[in-house]
Amino acid sequence: MVSLGHPGTLPVLNKTCVEHAIRMGLAVGSDIREVNYFARKNYFYADLPKGYQISQDTTPICNNGFIQIRKSDGSLKKIRIHRIHLEEDSGKSIHDQDPFHTLIDLNRAGVGLIEIVSEADIADAEEAMAYLTEIRKLVRYLEICDGNMEEGSLRCDANISIMPKGSTVWGTKVEVKNMNSISNVGRAINFEIKRQAAAIEAGEKITQQTRSWDAAKGITVSMRDKESAHDYRYFPEPDLPPLIVSESWKAEIQQSLPELPEALYQKYTQTLGLSAQDAIILTDQKHFALYFNRLIHLGVNPKSAANWMLGSVRSWLNTQASVISDFPLSPETLFQLIQLVENNKISLTLAKEKLFPLLTENPERDPLELATENQWLLQAANDNLEAELLSLIQQFPDKVTAYQQGKTGLLGFFVGQAMQKTGGNLDPKTLNQIITELLSKI
């Protein structure tokens, strides 16, 4: 087996891994290489038994491109992509499950992966975390990875170097590994910047090395000196032929790409008129955005659709610790519910607090039928209603006097009392109008 380094075992290139690399490259605007060669990267670690790793050295499948990040102050910054290349994964060394031994998991050794290498454009931990967040969002939209750092399917190695103020020459870089969340990447970078600065100010020399992040202690720990490229003794992989990416293959993959987060963000803010914050949340997860798209394609006002998605729907998902694919209401059912509110068939309060929860428990039911059965439909104004409201108002003579003396905010009090008395199935706008007229006549 390739993962165990058995003699005579031959590697096989996985076509899906190649397509995933091309999808990622096209998504970030990279140049896709036509003729690709593989190389052996020679080293021996405990988690790579055969003593070398098949990778791409001089011919990465993707070059150039960029990922745009949004910083906390709202500004945009492009992080350039240096290269995206294919290589095989190593195994996993586990140091925290046995006090005396390191355990080795070789299940993923030999499995194909893509490695994305950025240019030195990331200035601090905040930018690094934003960059990783965008990468995770992209791989999920492209469906080439689940993006779960905690499970190791998305990993980050951070190369950190600093320079004195006024200098243009970067210091010696240090690589930090074993960070299992985006927040830990930020913590590790901040620690390493402070560690290197303190060392330089104390007259110490920073050495090129690989360090491990200890999340429990909040520190980085030296693992080994970092090899240079010549230490790996790259040479052509003799068991894999050149990989040819034809224009037709590339075009076919290009056609299969979904709408990407940035394109959706621009559509939501520029075309639909949504706020930047709403657009960011709506595009955070692909299937959440797809649900929203189906909703507005049915004809829902985009702002109303966004309010429901970011309000009641998101609240339900958080309460259930669930995702949109598990949400019981189809876009068509939610559309019907929203239309009841938009057409003044039911009040927004009743729709959110009564009808929506009942629908999530009975997703096969028709919203209008449920509203009718529970007598939640808004009633039209009539003479009896005006008499009831007049009787209600007269129960609060002191507040009537205060209202007539200029405390117009008390109108909300009277409307609230009326809504409570009628069970909320009267149009608030109609109530406002009738009560205002009655108060002016008393």
C-alpha positions in Angstrom: 0.0 0.0 0.0 1.1 3.5 -0.8 0.3 4.8 2.7 2.5 2.1 4.3 5.4 2.5 1.9 5.3 -1.1 0.7 8.0 -1.7 -1.9 6.8 -1.9 -5.5 3.5 -0.1 -4.8 2.8 2.3 -7.6 0.9 5.6 -7.2 -2.2 6.5 -9.2 -3.3 10.1 -9.9 -6.8 10.8 -8.7 -8.7 12.7 -11.4 -11.2 14.3 -8.9 -8.3 15.8 -7.0 -7.0 17.4 -10.2 -10.5 18.8 -10.9 -10.7 20.2 -7.4 -7.4 22.0 -7.8 -8.6 23.4 -11.1 -11.9 24.5 -9.6 -10.1 26.3 -6.8 -7.7 27.9 -9.2 -10.5 29.2 -11.5 -12.4 30.5 -8.5 -9.5 32.7 -7.4 -8.5 33.8 -11.0 -5.4 31.7 -11.3 -3.6 30.7 -14.4 -4.0 27.0 -15.0 -0.9 25.1 -16.3 -1.4 22.9 -19.3 1.5 20.5 -18.8 2.2 19.4 -15.3 5.0 17.2 -13.9 5.3 15.5 -10.5 8.3 15.3 -8.3 9.6 13.3 -5.3 10.2 15.4 -2.2 12.6 13.3 -0.2 12.5 13.3 3.6 11.7 10.7 6.3 9.2 11.5 9.0 7.5 9.0 11.2 4.2 9.7 9.5 5.4 9.2 5.9 7.0 5.6 5.9 8.2 5.5 2.3 10.6 8.4 2.9 9.4 10.7 0.2 6.3 12.7 -0.8 4.9 13.0 -4.3 4.4 16.7 -5.0 4.7 19.4 -7.6 7.9 21.4 -7.5 8.6 23.4 -10.7 5.2 23.0 -12.3 2.3 23.9 -9.9 -1.1 23.4 -11.5 -2.2 27.0 -10.6 -0.2 30.2 -10.4 -1.3 33.8 -9.5 -4.9 34.9 -8.7 -6.0 36.5 -5.4 -8.5 36.2 -2.5 -10.2 39.4 -1.4 -10.8 39.8 2.3 -12.9 42.2 4.3 -11.3 43.7 7.4 -13.1 44.6 10.6 -13.1 48.3 9.6 -14.9 47.4 6.4 -12.0 48.0 4.1 -11.1 45.4 1.3 -7.7 43.9 0.7 -6.4 41.5 -2.0 -4.2 38.6 -0.8 -2.3 37.4 -3.8 -2.0 33.7 -4.5 1.5 32.5 -5.3 0.7 28.9 -6.3 -1.7 26.0 -5.8 -0.2 22.6 -6.2 -1.1 19.0 -5.9 0.6 16.6 -3.5 -0.1 13.5 -1.4 -0.9 13.8 2.3 1.2 12.4 5.0 0.0 10.5 8.1 -0.8 12.1 11.4 1.4 12.0 14.5 -0.7 12.1 17.7 1.2 13.3 20.8 -1.5 13.9 23.4 -3.2 10.5 23.8 -0.4 8.6 25.5 2.0 10.0 28.1 5.0 7.9 26.9 4.4 7.3 23.2 3.6 9.1 20.0 0.8 7.4 18.0 0.8 7.2 14.2 -2.4 7.4 12.1 -1.7 6.5 8.5 -5.2 6.5 7.2 -4.8 9.6 5.2 -1.2 9.0 4.0 -1.1 8.9 0.2 -4.4 10.7 -0.2 -4.3 13.6 -2.6 -4.6 17.2 -1.4 -4.2 20.8 -2.8 -1.8 23.2 -1.1 -2.5 26.9 -1.5 0.5 29.2 -1.0 -0.1 33.0 -0.6 2.3 35.8 -1.3 3.6 37.7 1.7 0.6 40.1 1.7 -0.8 39.2 5.1 0.2 41.8 7.6 -1.3 40.5 10.9 -3.4 37.9 12.7 -6.7 39.7 11.7 -5.9 39.5 8.0 -4.7 35.9 8.3 -8.0 34.9 10.0 -10.0 36.8 7.4 -8.0 35.1 4.6 -8.6 31.6 6.1 -12.3 32.4 6.5 -12.6 33.2 2.8 -10.7 30.1 1.8 -13.0 28.0 4.0 -16.1 29.6 2.4 -14.7 29.1 -1.1 -13.9 25.4 -0.7 -17.4 24.8 0.8 -19.1 26.7 -2.1 -17.0 24.7 -4.6 -17.8 21.5 -2.7 -14.2 20.4 -2.8 -13.8 20.2 1.0 -16.0 20.5 4.1 -13.6 23.1 5.5 -13.6 21.6 9.0 -10.2 22.5 10.6 -11.1 20.6 13.8 -11.2 17.4 11.8 -8.1 18.1 9.8 -9.7 18.4 6.4 -8.6 22.0 6.1 -5.3 22.9 7.6 -3.1 25.9 7.9 0.7 26.3 8.3 1.6 29.9 9.0 5.0 31.3 8.0 5.8 34.3 10.2 8.6 36.8 9.9 9.1 40.3 11.1 11.3 43.3 10.3 12.3 46.5 12.2 10.4 49.7 11.5 11.9 51.4 8.5 13.4 48.3 7.1 12.4 46.6 3.8 14.0 43.3 4.5 12.0 40.5 6.2 13.7 38.6 9.0 14.1 34.8 9.1 10.7 33.1 8.7 9.4 30.5 11.2 6.7 28.0 10.3 3.9 27.2 12.8 1.9 24.0 12.5 -0.9 22.1 14.4 -3.5 24.9 14.6 -6.9 23.3 14.5 -9.1 26.4 14.3 -9.1 29.8 12.7 -9.0 31.5 16.1 -6.0 29.4 17.1 -4.2 30.5 13.9 -4.8 34.1 15.1 -3.5 33.3 18.6 -0.4 31.5 17.3 0.5 34.4 15.0 0.1 37.0 17.7 2.3 34.9 20.1 4.9 34.3 17.5 5.2 37.9 16.5 5.7 38.9 20.1 8.2 36.0 20.7 10.3 37.0 17.7 10.3 40.7 18.6 11.4 39.9 22.1 14.1 37.6 20.9 15.5 40.2 18.5 15.4 43.0 21.1 17.4 40.7 23.4 20.1 40.3 20.8 19.1 36.7 19.8 19.1 35.3 16.3 15.9 33.9 14.8 16.6 30.5 13.2 14.5 29.0 10.4 12.5 26.3 12.1 9.2 24.6 12.4 7.3 25.1 15.6 4.1 23.5 17.0 1.2 25.5 18.5 0.2 24.4 22.0 -3.3 25.7 22.4 -3.6 24.8 26.1 -0.6 26.9 27.0 -1.0 29.5 24.3 2.6 29.1 23.1 4.6 27.8 20.1 7.1 25.1 20.8 10.1 24.2 18.6 9.8 20.9 16.6 12.8 20.9 14.3 15.0 23.1 12.1 13.3 23.9 8.9 14.7 22.4 5.7 15.4 24.5 2.7 14.3 23.4 -0.8 17.6 21.9 -1.7 17.4 19.7 1.4 14.4 17.9 -0.1 16.5 16.7 -3.1 13.6 17.0 -5.5 13.7 14.9 -8.7 11.1 13.9 -11.2 8.5 11.2 -10.1 9.3 8.2 -12.4 5.9 6.5 -11.8 3.6 9.3 -12.8 3.3 10.5 -16.4 2.9 14.2 -17.2 -0.6 15.6 -16.5 -2.2 17.5 -19.4 -5.0 20.0 -18.7 -6.7 20.7 -22.0 -8.6 23.9 -22.8 -11.8 21.9 -23.2 -11.4 20.2 -19.8 -10.7 23.6 -18.2 -13.8 25.1 -19.9 -15.9 22.2 -18.8 -14.9 22.8 -15.2 -15.4 26.5 -15.5 -19.0 25.9 -16.6 -19.6 23.8 -13.6 -18.6 26.5 -11.1 -21.5 27.8 -8.8 -22.1 31.5 -8.1 -19.3 32.3 -5.7 -19.7 34.3 -2.4 -18.2 37.6 -3.8 -20.5 37.6 -6.8 -23.5 36.9 -4.6 -22.4 39.7 -2.2 -22.3 42.2 -5.1 -25.7 41.0 -6.3 -27.3 41.3 -2.9 -25.9 44.7 -2.1 -25.9 46.3 -5.6 -29.0 44.8 -7.3 -31.2 43.8 -4.3 -30.3 46.8 -2.1 -29.5 44.8 1.0 -27.1 46.0 3.6 -23.4 44.9 3.6 -23.9 43.1 6.9 -27.0 41.2 5.7 -25.2 40.2 2.5 -22.2 38.9 4.5 -24.3 36.7 6.7 -26.5 35.5 3.8 -23.5 34.4 1.8 -21.5 32.8 4.6 -22.9 29.3 3.8 -23.6 28.1 0.3 -26.9 26.3 1.0 -28.2 29.1 3.1 -27.6 31.5 0.2 -29.2 29.0 -2.2 -32.3 28.8 0.0 -32.5 32.6 0.0 -32.1 32.7 -3.8 -35.0 30.3 -4.3 -37.1 32.5 -2.0 -36.6 35.7 -3.9 -37.0 33.9 -7.2 -40.5 33.0 -6.0 -41.3 36.7 -5.8 -40.7 37.7 -2.2 -39.5 41.2 -1.5 -35.7 40.8 -1.0 -35.6 42.8 2.3 -38.6 40.8 3.7 -36.9 37.6 2.6 -33.6 38.6 4.3 -35.4 39.6 7.5 -37.1 36.2 7.7 -33.9 34.3 6.8 -31.7 36.2 9.3 -34.5 36.4 12.0 -36.9 33.5 12.4 -35.1 30.9 10.2 -31.6 31.5 11.6 -33.0 31.6 15.2 -34.6 28.2 14.6 -31.4 26.7 13.1 -29.4 28.0 16.1 -31.9 26.6 18.6 -31.9 23.2 16.9 -28.1 23.3 16.4 -28.9 22.5 12.8 -28.1 23.7 9.2 -30.4 24.9 6.5 -30.5 21.5 4.7 -32.3 20.2 7.8 -34.8 23.1 7.9 -38.3 21.6 7.6 -40.0 24.4 5.6 -39.5 24.5 1.8 -38.9 27.9 0.2 -42.4 27.6 -1.3 -44.0 27.2 2.2 -42.0 30.1 3.6 -43.0 32.1 0.6 -46.7 31.5 1.3 -46.2 32.5 5.0 -44.4 35.7 4.0 -47.1 36.5 1.5 -49.8 36.2 4.2 -48.0 39.0 6.0 -47.3 41.1 2.9 -51.0 40.9 1.8 -52.2 41.9 5.3 -53.8 38.5 5.9 -52.0 38.0 9.2 -50.0 40.3 11.5 -46.2 40.0 11.5 -46.3 39.3 15.2 -48.7 36.4 14.9 -46.8 35.1 11.8 -43.5 35.0 13.7 -44.6 34.0 17.2 -47.5 31.6 16.4 -47.7 30.4 12.7 -44.0 30.0 12.0 -43.4 27.7 15.0 -46.5 25.7 14.2 -45.4 25.3 10.6 -42.0 24.0 11.6 -43.8 21.2 13.5 -46.3 20.6 10.6 -44.3 21.4 7.5 -46.7 19.6 5.2 -49.6 22.0 6.1 -50.7 25.0 4.2 -50.0 28.3 6.0 -53.3 29.8 5.1 -55.2 26.8 6.3 -53.4 26.8 9.7 -54.0 30.5 10.1 -57.7 30.1 9.4 -58.1 27.1 11.7 -56.5 29.0 14.6 -58.5 32.2 13.8 -55.3 34.2 13.2 -56.4 36.0 10.1 -56.7 39.7 10.4 -60.3 40.9 10.8 -61.7 43.8 8.8 -62.9 46.9 10.6 -66.6 47.2 11.3 -69.0 49.2 13.6 -68.8 46.6 16.3 -65.1 46.9 16.4 -65.2 50.7 16.8 -67.6 50.3 19.7 -65.4 47.7 21.4 -62.3 49.9 20.9 -64.1 53.0 22.3 -65.2 51.0 25.4 -61.5 49.9 25.8 -60.2 53.4 25.5 -62.7 54.8 28.1 -61.2 52.4 30.7 -58.1 54.6 30.9 -59.3 58.2 31.3 -56.1 59.4 32.8 -54.1 58.2 29.8 -56.7 59.7 27.4 -56.2 63.0 29.1 -52.4 62.7 28.9 -52.6 61.8 25.2 -54.8 64.8 24.5 -52.3 67.0 26.4 -49.5 66.0 24.0 -48.2 62.6 25.1 -48.9 61.0 21.7 -46.6 58.1 22.4 -49.5 56.7 24.4 -51.1 55.7 21.1 -48.8 52.6 21.3 -50.3 51.7 24.7 -53.8 51.8 23.4 -52.9 49.8 20.3 -51.1 47.2 22.5 -54.2 46.9 24.7 -56.4 46.4 21.6 -54.1 43.8 20.2 -54.1 41.9 23.4 -57.9 42.1 23.8 -58.5 40.9 20.2 -55.9 38.2 20.2 -53.6 40.0 17.7 -55.7 39.2 14.7 -56.4 42.8 13.7 -54.2 44.8 11.3 -52.0 47.1 13.5 -52.3 49.8 10.8 -56.1 49.7 10.9 -56.0 49.8 14.7 -53.7 52.8 14.7 -56.0 54.6 12.4 -59.3 53.8 14.2 -57.8 54.5 17.7 -56.3 57.8 16.6 -59.7 58.9 15.2 -61.5 57.8 18.4 -59.0 59.7 20.7 -59.5 62.9 18.7 -63.3 62.7 19.2 -63.5 62.0 22.9 
